[in-house]
Amino acid sequence: MNFEFISSALAQSSNQASSAPSSAPLWPMFIIIFAVFYFFLIRPQRKKQKDTQSMLDSLAKGDRIVTIGGMLGTIVAIKKKGDALSPDDTVVIKVAENTKIEMLRSSIARVLAKESETGKE
């Protein structure tokens, strides 16, 4: 049997293992992938959250709104956090004659019209 062939093959494999490629070329690829995720996923989501929070903070009495559930109504009262009966920020909306509903401020999807735009000042 020719053991020289086997020993030379083992010697070559040990030389190749010691000269493994470095991980330096991987770092730019990770940075590029993170940048793509940031600009296409994270940044637009943060902007949408900021716009939604701005809309919720600017709610006022008389605004015509749409809830997340799709109900239309007009805000008749806003109760701030810390009131005796409401631990969270809540709004009271009028959905029909003699029908008022109290709901969380965060359940408002969008504002249809401001009080001044409807002409009800």
N, C-alpha and C positions, 0 to 999 in steps of 0.2 A: 504494500500500500504506500501511497505517496503522501507522507505527512507534511512535506514541504509546501505543498499546494494549500493545505488547510491552514497551516501556520501563517503563510503569506496573506491569505484572505483575511484572517483574524487581525493581522497587523494593519492592513489597509482600513478595515472597519473601525479600529480604535483610533487611527489617525483622522478619519473623517468625523468621528464623534467629537474629538477635541476641537475641531475647527467648525463648530456649529454656527449658523448664521446668527447675527445679533438681532435683538428685538428693536433696535433703533428705527427701522423703517415702519414699524407698527404704530408708533406714536403719532405721526402726522395723519394716518388714516383714522385713528380714534378721535383726534381733534376735529377732523372734517365731519365725521359722523355726528359728533356732539353738536357742531355748528348747524348741521342740517336739521337735527331734531329741535334745536333751540329756535331757529328762524321759521320752521314750518309747523311746529306743534306747540311749544311752550309759550312763545311770545304772543301769538294770536289768542291763545286761551287766556293769558293774563290780561290782555287788552279787553277782551270780551267781559271778563269778571269786573274790571275797573269801570267799564261803561255801564254795566248792570248796577253796580253799587252806586254810581253817580246818579242813575235814574231813580233808584230807591230812596236815596238821600234827598232828592229834589221833589218828592211827592208833596202835594199840598191839597188842602180841602177844595173840593170842586173839580178835581181832575177826573176825567173819564178814563177808565182803565180796563184792561183785560187780565184775568187771572190765569194762572198756569192751567187750571181746569177748563178754561174757555168761557167763563162767565164774564159778562159785561156789567159794569156798574160805575157809580160815581162816588168818590170819597166824600163822606160827610163828617168824619172825625178821625184824628190820628192820636193814638195813645202811645206815649213814649215808654221806653223800658224803665222799670222801677215804679210804675204806678201800683197801687195796692192790689188791683185785680188782674193786672197783666204783667207777668214776669218778662215777656218779650215785647218787642215793638209790634203793635197791632194797628190795624186800620178798620174802620167801620165803613162798609160800602152799602149804598142803596142800589138794589137790583131791580126793584119794582115799587109801585106805590105801597106804602106801609110795610115794606120788606127790607130790613137792614140785616147785614151779615157782618160779624166780626171775624177777621182772619189775620194771619201773620203778614207782616209787610213783605217778607221774602217770597210769598206766594203770588206776587204780582209779576206778570210777564212783561207788560209794556203799558205805556201811557198812550192813549189814543188822542186826546186833546186836553190842552190846559184850560183853566177856567176862563182866562182872557180871550182865548181863541173861540170859545163857544158863545161868547157874548153875554154871559150870565154874571156880570159883576155886581 
